[in-house]
């Protein structure tokens, strides 16, 4: 396996678990909000440039089956249209960088994507969608 200078250890992942859970929950809540406000591309050929969701305007960049959404403050969310609970390490990292309050996770990821992916590897239960109902 290639060494990308990944620095996240099992101890780091355990220490960051509450911070990572909060980050994931926040990201998923926004992804659900955005998917609910966005048109389903299977039902509409008209994909708008922006939508209003949660009282904010979000600019939309469609790339099947995802929407990359960015608000006027630069908050970035990658919403999977068919599965808003789906997490991608890179887009979760971009989201964490675009909002305040996730400094502990960001500081633990100096190797960016590779460290975030390692956090996912060490916390696979976070990748499973939450139980609904």
N, C-alpha and C positions, 0 to 999 in steps of 0.2 A: 504494500500500500504506500502511496506517495505521502511524504511528510510535507505538509503545508504550514508547518509551524503552529499547529493547533495547540492551544494552551489550556483548554478546559479539561479539568480532571473530574473524577467522580465526586470528590470532595467539594469542588467548586459547584458542580451541578446540584448537589444536595443542599449546599448553603443558599444557592440562588432559587431553589424550588418555589418559595412563596412569591418572589419577584417574577419568575417566569410564568407561574400560574396567573398572576394578575395581568401580565402582558398579553398572554394568550386569550384570556377572557375578554379583555378590552378590545383586542383586535377582532375576535370573532363577533362580538356584539356589533361593532361597526360594519363588518362584512355582511352580517344579516340585515342590518338597517339599509345598507346600500343595495343589496340584491333585491330587497323588497321595493325599493324605489326605482329600480332600473327595469327597462323592458326586457322581456325574454326574447333573445334573438331568434328563437324557433317560431315565435308568434308575431314578430314585428321586424320589418326591414328598415324601420326608421329608428336608428340609434342616435339619441340626442348627444350634443356636445357636452351638456351639463344637466344635472338634476339637483333638486333641493331635497336634502334628507337631514333630519336632526337639526333643522334650523340653519343649515349651512349649504352653500352652493358647492357642488363637487364637479370638477371637470372630469370627463370620462374619456378614457383611451381604451377602446375595445380591442382585445386580441383573444380570439376564441380559445377556450371557453371562459376567459377571464376578463374582468374590467379592472383597469388600473385607475383608481379614483384619487384625485387630489383636490383639497379644498384651498381656499384663498390664503390660509395660513401655512400651506405647504404640507399639511398632514396627508400622508400617502397610505392608501389601503389597496391591496390586491384582493378583489372579491371574485371568487369562483362562482359563476352563475348557477351551476347545478349542485354545488356543495360548498356553501359559505363557511363550513367548519374546516375545510381543507386548509392546511398550513404549509407554507413554503418557507424554508429558513431565510432565504434572501429577502423576501417581501416582509416577513415579520421583522427582520433587522431594519429594513427601510422604515417601517412604521415606527419602531422604537426610536430611531434617529429623528423622526419628524415630530415627535411629541415630547413633552417633559414627563419626568417621573420614572424613567426606566434606565437611569444612569448605571445602576449596579449591573444590569445585564449587559449594557454596552461596554462598560469597563472590563467585563469578563471576556469580551469578544474582540481582542485586538486583531485577530486574524479574520475578522468579519464573517463572511459566509461559512468558512470552515469551522470556526468556533461555534457559531449558532447551530450548524448541522450537528456538531458534536454534542451540544446541549440536547438536541432532539434525540440523538442516539442514546444518551444517558437517561432520558425521560420519555420513553416511547409511549407511555400511557397518556401523555399530553396530546399526542397526535390523534388519538381516538376522539371522535366527536362526543360531546357531553350527552348524557342520557336525558332525554326530553320526556315530559309527561308525567 
